[in-house]
Amino acid sequence: MAVVREFTLPDLGEGLTGAEIVRWLVQVGDVVAIDQPVVEVETAKAMVDVPCPYGGVVTARFGEEGTEMPVGAPLITVAVPEGADEPGGGAGSGTGAGAAGDAGASDGGSGNVLVGYGTTAPAARRRRVRPGAAVPAGAVAVGAGSGSGAGRAVAEAVSRPAVAVAVADERPADGPIPVISPLVRRLAREHGLDLRGLTGSGPDGLIMRADVERAVRGAGVDGVDGVAVGHGVTNGVANGVVADGLAVAASAPAPSGQEERVPLRGLRGVVADKLARSRREIPDATCWVDADATELLAARTAMNATGGPKVSLLAVLARICTAALARYPELNARVDMESREIVRLSEVHLGFAAQTDRGLVVPVVRDAHARSVEGLSAEIARLTESARAGSLAPAELTGGTFTLNNYGVFGVDGSTPIINHPEAAMLGVGRIVPKPWVHEGELAVRHVVQLSFTFDHRVCDGGTAGGFLRYVADCVERPMVLLRGL
């Protein structure tokens, strides 16, 4: 005898109300263990593998890949052998015939915890599968002969009452396709490309956006002229930004009389809301200055010539930022309008802008003020790798107090950045290029960079902002200035 347990999308924390199914990790009829990941979802913060707190046979799946699911919506149902040890204990955490009279959750809990389930009492939401009841739309009911031998024994115990009103699973029988994001899957679908015929260039054969676009170009499919990288890449439509030396191809205009609607959801929706709020609430101002970065590049080369871990230029700039914030602490702050107070923060949690296949994200280096250049370089490298893999935890994307934005990688000189609400300031760094420059009274070719500083005019006046930017420029031009504060 088996009891059917329903597993719903748990609360993933950080105020998230839903997630998009990226790929299923199990099929109907598979036998799953307690805490085994069953689905990969994409939230507005990161990619998350969701583990199931029940062990048994998967009898139904809800939602196709690419479907947006709200928190509390059913993901799968699992046939759990009666009397088996399971987290959350009693039938109060599940569904099925005979569950109504059981006690509530026991003290036991699953070890793989996501916020909202695993070690706490079960969610109040309950659903039952009654004999003769139709399986909800989007579910895939188990059939005779599905799963392994052990799986069939449990599956057959629950397959009789769950009759086949279910929608057939469109996925092939040989397992899920490893694709980095739903955008890549959508791009392939739009061009009629079979992803199972591709060999991914990512880790463990993960299919990247570049793999799909390369295959589309090789097949001579219209609509993809180059590798799309950078802001605004949605449904194969790019906005013409240049990133990492690759030109972004602009999409062909829509036919006359037609329009394309791209939903603002997931990461893009959160970014849109945050930028709009920043513009709405923060009276920002921007000042900028050109600086001779020749000595800065020479200093970085000298540091990397001594052996040991290599130091990135972004890490050197991050160290300059922390030194500048130590001199101008009023810029490491936020404004509390409810109490009409400026809140100055003692710790610097430095955010830095990183472009990924999912869009622009801002990972946060915790306690940046307490890290050396080498420590900053190592942490920035780790966070950047996680960002590109989509595996950043929500805590690694929140809590920043100041942001460093290196938009020079897009091949541009200057910008007026939008402050990352609720922070009070952001430093922007353009590309470093050889330019004519007066050096020691003579005209010379030097490596010049434009620095832009956007600040919340409520926390300081132009004198403070100018002093901060001038100190940063002095450190760029003469890195020895940093030694004064050591």
C-alpha positions in Angstrom: 0.0 0.0 0.0 1.3 3.5 -0.8 0.3 7.0 0.1 0.5 9.8 -2.5 2.3 12.9 -1.3 2.1 16.1 -3.1 5.2 18.3 -3.2 4.6 22.0 -3.9 7.1 24.7 -4.9 8.6 25.9 -1.6 9.2 29.5 -0.5 12.7 30.1 -1.8 13.2 33.2 0.4 14.2 36.8 -0.3 10.5 37.8 -1.0 10.3 35.6 -4.1 6.8 34.7 -5.1 7.5 32.2 -7.9 10.0 30.6 -10.2 10.2 29.3 -13.8 10.8 25.6 -14.5 14.1 25.3 -16.3 14.3 21.5 -16.6 12.9 18.5 -15.0 15.5 16.2 -13.3 13.1 13.2 -13.0 10.6 11.5 -15.2 7.2 10.0 -14.2 7.8 6.5 -12.9 11.3 7.3 -11.5 12.2 6.3 -8.0 13.5 9.3 -6.0 15.2 9.4 -2.6 14.6 11.8 0.1 16.2 15.2 -0.6 17.0 14.2 -4.2 16.7 17.3 -6.6 13.7 16.8 -8.9 13.6 20.1 -10.8 15.8 23.0 -11.6 14.0 26.4 -11.4 15.0 29.9 -12.2 14.0 32.7 -9.8 14.6 36.4 -10.1 17.8 35.8 -8.1 19.4 32.6 -9.3 19.1 29.0 -10.6 18.0 26.6 -7.8 17.9 22.8 -7.7 14.8 22.0 -5.7 15.0 18.7 -3.6 12.0 16.7 -2.8 11.4 15.8 0.9 9.7 12.5 0.0 11.1 9.2 -1.1 9.1 7.0 -3.5 7.9 6.8 -7.0 7.1 10.0 -9.1 3.4 9.6 -10.1 2.8 13.0 -11.7 4.6 16.2 -12.8 2.9 19.6 -13.0 4.1 22.2 -15.5 6.2 22.0 -18.6 9.7 23.5 -18.9 9.5 27.2 -19.3 6.3 27.5 -17.2 6.1 30.1 -14.4 5.0 28.5 -11.2 3.8 30.4 -8.1 5.0 29.5 -4.6 2.7 26.8 -3.3 1.8 25.3 -6.7 2.2 21.6 -7.0 5.4 20.3 -8.6 5.1 16.5 -8.4 3.3 13.8 -6.6 5.2 10.9 -5.1 3.9 7.5 -4.1 5.5 6.8 -0.7 5.4 3.3 0.7 3.1 3.1 3.7 5.1 3.3 7.0 8.3 4.5 5.3 10.4 7.0 7.2 9.8 10.4 5.6 10.5 13.9 6.6 7.7 15.9 8.1 6.3 12.6 9.4 2.5 12.3 9.2 0.1 12.6 6.4 -0.6 16.2 7.3 2.3 16.9 5.0 1.0 15.0 2.1 -2.2 13.8 0.4 -4.0 10.6 -0.5 -6.6 8.2 0.7 -6.4 7.5 4.4 -4.4 10.7 5.1 -7.2 12.6 6.9 -7.0 10.8 10.2 -3.2 10.9 10.6 -1.4 13.0 13.0 0.5 16.2 12.1 4.2 16.5 11.3 6.8 14.7 13.5 10.0 16.2 14.7 12.0 14.6 11.9 13.1 16.7 8.9 14.8 16.5 5.6 18.4 17.5 5.6 18.4 19.4 2.4 16.5 22.6 3.4 15.0 25.3 1.3 13.1 28.1 3.1 9.5 27.0 3.9 9.9 23.2 4.1 12.2 20.4 5.3 12.6 21.2 9.0 9.4 23.0 9.8 5.7 22.0 10.0 4.2 21.3 6.6 2.5 24.0 4.6 -1.2 24.5 5.2 -2.0 23.9 1.6 -3.4 20.4 1.1 -4.6 18.5 -2.0 -6.0 15.0 -2.3 -6.0 12.4 -5.1 -9.3 10.5 -4.7 -10.3 7.4 -6.5 -11.8 8.3 -9.8 -10.7 11.9 -9.6 -9.2 13.5 -12.7 -5.5 14.3 -12.5 -5.0 18.1 -12.8 -4.1 19.6 -16.2 -0.4 19.6 -16.8 0.2 16.5 -14.7 1.6 13.3 -16.1 0.0 10.2 -14.6 2.1 7.1 -14.2 1.2 4.2 -16.5 1.6 0.5 -16.4 5.2 -0.6 -16.8 6.7 2.8 -15.9 9.8 3.0 -13.8 12.1 0.2 -12.5 10.9 -3.0 -10.8 10.7 -1.3 -7.4 9.1 1.7 -8.9 6.4 -0.4 -10.7 5.4 -2.1 -7.5 4.7 1.2 -5.8 3.4 2.9 -8.9 0.8 0.3 -9.6 -0.6 0.8 -6.2 -1.6 4.4 -7.1 -2.0 4.2 -10.8 -5.5 2.6 -10.6 -7.3 5.6 -8.9 -5.4 8.2 -10.9 -7.0 7.7 -14.3 -5.5 9.1 -17.5 -7.0 12.5 -17.9 -3.4 13.7 -17.7 -1.6 15.5 -20.5 1.0 13.3 -22.2 4.7 14.3 -21.4 6.2 15.8 -24.5 9.7 15.1 -23.4 11.6 12.1 -25.1 12.2 9.1 -23.0 15.9 9.4 -22.8 16.0 12.2 -20.2 16.2 16.0 -19.8 18.3 18.2 -22.0 21.0 20.2 -20.2 20.4 23.8 -21.2 21.7 26.8 -19.3 18.4 28.8 -19.4 14.9 28.9 -20.8 16.0 31.7 -23.1 18.3 29.3 -24.9 15.6 26.7 -25.1 13.1 29.3 -26.5 15.7 30.4 -29.1 16.1 26.8 -30.3 12.3 26.3 -30.5 11.8 29.5 -32.5 14.3 28.3 -35.2 13.1 24.7 -35.2 16.4 23.4 -33.8 16.5 20.0 -32.0 18.6 20.5 -28.9 19.3 16.8 -28.6 21.5 17.0 -31.7 23.8 19.6 -30.1 26.9 19.0 -28.0 27.1 21.7 -25.4 30.3 23.7 -24.7 29.5 24.4 -21.1 30.4 22.3 -18.0 29.3 18.6 -18.3 28.0 19.3 -21.8 25.7 22.1 -20.8 24.2 23.7 -23.9 25.0 27.5 -24.0 23.4 30.2 -26.0 26.4 30.4 -28.3 26.0 26.7 -29.1 22.4 27.3 -30.3 23.4 30.4 -32.3 26.3 28.6 -33.9 24.0 25.7 -34.9 21.4 28.1 -36.3 24.0 29.9 -38.4 25.4 26.6 -39.6 22.0 25.5 -40.7 21.5 28.8 -42.6 18.5 29.8 -40.5 17.5 33.5 -40.9 17.3 35.8 -38.0 20.6 35.1 -36.2 23.5 37.0 -37.6 26.0 37.0 -34.7 26.6 36.1 -31.1 24.2 38.0 -28.9 25.8 39.0 -25.6 24.9 41.7 -23.1 21.9 43.7 -22.0 18.5 43.2 -23.6 19.0 39.7 -24.9 15.5 38.2 -24.8 13.9 35.8 -27.1 16.8 36.1 -29.5 16.5 39.9 -29.7 19.5 41.9 -28.8 19.9 45.7 -28.4 23.2 46.2 -30.1 25.5 46.4 -27.1 29.1 45.2 -27.6 30.4 42.9 -24.9 33.7 41.0 -24.5 34.7 42.0 -28.0 31.7 40.3 -29.6 29.3 42.5 -31.6 25.7 42.0 -30.6 23.4 41.4 -33.6 20.3 43.5 -33.8 17.1 41.5 -34.6 15.2 42.1 -37.8 12.3 44.4 -37.4 8.9 42.8 -36.9 6.7 42.6 -40.0 4.5 45.6 -40.7 1.4 45.6 -38.5 2.8 43.2 -36.0 4.4 43.7 -32.6 6.3 41.6 -30.2 5.5 41.5 -26.5 8.2 40.3 -24.1 7.0 39.7 -20.6 8.9 41.5 -17.8 9.3 38.6 -15.4 12.0 36.8 -13.6 15.3 38.6 -13.4 14.4 41.1 -16.1 11.2 42.0 -14.2 13.0 42.5 -10.9 15.7 44.7 -12.6 13.0 46.8 -14.2 11.2 47.4 -10.9 14.4 48.2 -9.1 15.6 50.7 -11.7 12.3 52.4 -11.9 12.2 52.7 -8.2 15.7 54.1 -8.1 14.8 56.8 -10.7 11.5 57.5 -8.9 12.9 57.9 -5.4 16.6 58.9 -5.6 17.5 62.5 -6.7 20.8 61.4 -8.3 23.5 63.5 -9.8 26.6 62.5 -11.8 30.1 63.9 -12.1 33.0 62.5 -14.1 36.7 62.9 -14.7 39.3 61.5 -17.1 42.3 59.9 -15.5 45.7 58.6 -16.7 45.6 54.9 -15.8 49.1 54.1 -17.2 50.7 53.8 -13.8 47.7 51.7 -12.5 48.2 49.2 -15.3 51.9 49.1 -14.6 51.3 48.5 -10.9 48.9 45.6 -11.7 51.5 44.1 -14.0 54.2 44.3 -11.3 51.9 42.6 -8.7 51.2 39.7 -11.1 54.9 39.4 -11.9 55.7 38.5 -8.3 54.1 35.0 -8.5 51.0 33.7 -6.7 47.4 34.2 -7.7 46.8 36.8 -10.4 45.1 40.0 -9.5 42.4 41.4 -11.7 42.1 45.0 -12.7 38.6 45.1 -11.2 40.0 43.9 -7.9 42.5 46.8 -7.9 39.6 49.2 -8.6 37.6 47.6 -5.8 40.4 48.2 -3.4 40.5 51.8 -4.4 36.8 52.1 -3.8 37.1 50.7 -0.3 39.9 53.1 0.5 37.8 56.0 -0.8 34.8 55.0 1.2 37.0 54.9 4.3 37.8 58.6 3.6 34.2 59.5 2.7 32.0 57.2 4.8 28.9 59.3 4.2 28.7 57.7 0.7 28.4 54.2 2.2 24.9 54.8 3.3 21.2 54.5 2.6 18.2 56.9 3.2 15.3 55.9 5.4 12.5 58.2 4.3 10.0 56.8 6.8 12.1 58.0 9.7 13.7 60.8 7.6 17.2 59.6 8.5 20.4 58.9 6.6 21.8 55.5 7.7 25.6 55.4 7.5 26.9 51.8 7.4 30.2 50.7 9.0 30.7 47.7 6.7 31.3 47.9 3.0 29.5 45.2 1.0 30.7 45.9 -2.5 28.5 45.0 -5.4 29.9 44.8 -9.0 28.0 44.5 -12.2 28.3 41.2 -14.1 26.8 40.4 -17.5 25.4 36.9 -17.9 23.2 35.0 -20.2 20.3 35.8 -17.9 21.0 39.5 -18.0 22.8 41.9 -15.7 23.3 40.8 -12.1 25.1 42.4 -9.2 26.9 39.9 -7.0 28.1 41.3 -3.6 31.5 40.9 -2.1 30.8 40.8 1.7 33.1 42.8 4.0 35.1 44.2 1.1 36.7 46.7 3.4 38.5 43.9 5.3 39.9 42.2 2.2 43.3 42.7 0.4 43.6 43.1 -3.3 44.3 39.3 -3.6 41.3 38.5 -1.5 39.0 40.8 -3.5 40.3 39.3 -6.8 39.6 35.7 -5.6 36.1 36.5 -4.4 35.2 38.5 -7.5 36.4 35.6 -9.7 34.3 33.1 -7.6 31.2 35.2 -7.7 31.6 35.9 -11.5 31.9 32.2 -12.2 28.8 31.5 -10.2 26.9 34.3 -11.8 27.6 33.0 -15.3 26.6 29.5 -14.2 23.4 30.8 -12.7 24.2 29.3 -9.3 24.4 32.4 -7.1 22.5 32.1 -3.9 20.0 34.9 -3.1 22.2 36.1 -0.3 25.1 36.7 -2.7 22.9 39.1 -4.7 21.5 41.2 -1.9 22.8 43.5 0.9 25.2 45.6 -1.1 26.1 49.1 0.2 28.1 50.4 -2.8 28.4 49.3 -6.4 31.3 49.3 -8.9 30.2 49.2 -12.5 32.9 48.4 -15.1 31.0 49.2 -18.3 34.3 49.6 -20.2 34.0 45.9 -21.1 31.2 46.9 -23.5 33.7 49.2 -25.4 32.2 52.5 -24.1 33.9 55.4 -22.5 31.3 56.9 -20.2 27.8 56.4 -18.7 25.4 57.9 -16.2 24.7 54.8 -14.1 21.4 54.3 -12.3 22.0 53.8 -8.5 21.3 50.3 -7.2 18.5 51.1 -4.8 18.7 51.5 -1.8 22.4 52.3 -2.0 23.6 55.9 -2.2 26.3 55.9 -4.9 27.9 54.0 -7.8 31.3 54.3 -9.4 31.4 53.7 -13.2 34.6 52.8 -15.1 34.9 53.2 -18.8 37.3 51.5 -21.2 41.0 52.2 -20.9 42.4 53.3 -24.2 45.6 55.1 -25.5 45.0 58.8 -26.0 47.1 62.0 -26.3 47.8 63.3 -22.8 49.9 66.0 -21.3 52.3 64.1 -19.0 55.0 66.0 -17.1 54.6 69.0 -19.3 54.9 67.1 -22.6 52.4 65.6 -25.0 52.5 61.8 -24.8 50.3 58.8 -25.6 48.9 57.5 -22.3 46.2 55.0 -21.2 43.2 57.1 -20.3 40.0 56.1 -18.5 36.8 58.0 -17.8 35.4 57.6 -14.3 31.8 58.5 -13.6 30.3 58.9 -10.1 26.6 58.9 -9.6 25.4 59.8 -6.0 22.2 60.4 -4.0 22.2 64.1 -3.5 20.3 63.6 -0.3 23.3 62.0 1.5 25.9 64.6 0.4 26.6 67.7 -1.6 28.8 68.1 -4.7 31.9 68.8 -2.6 31.9 65.4 -1.0 31.1 63.6 -4.2 33.8 65.5 -6.0 36.3 64.8 -3.2 35.5 61.0 -3.5 35.9 61.0 -7.2 39.1 63.0 -7.1 40.6 60.6 -4.6 39.7 57.6 -6.8 41.3 59.4 -9.8 44.5 60.2 -7.8 44.8 56.5 -6.9 44.3 55.5 -10.5 47.0 58.0 -11.7 49.4 57.4 -8.8 48.7 54.0 -7.1 51.2 54.9 -4.4 48.6 57.2 -3.0 46.9 54.1 -1.5 50.0 53.6 0.7 49.0 56.6 2.8 46.0 54.8 4.2 47.8 51.5 4.9 
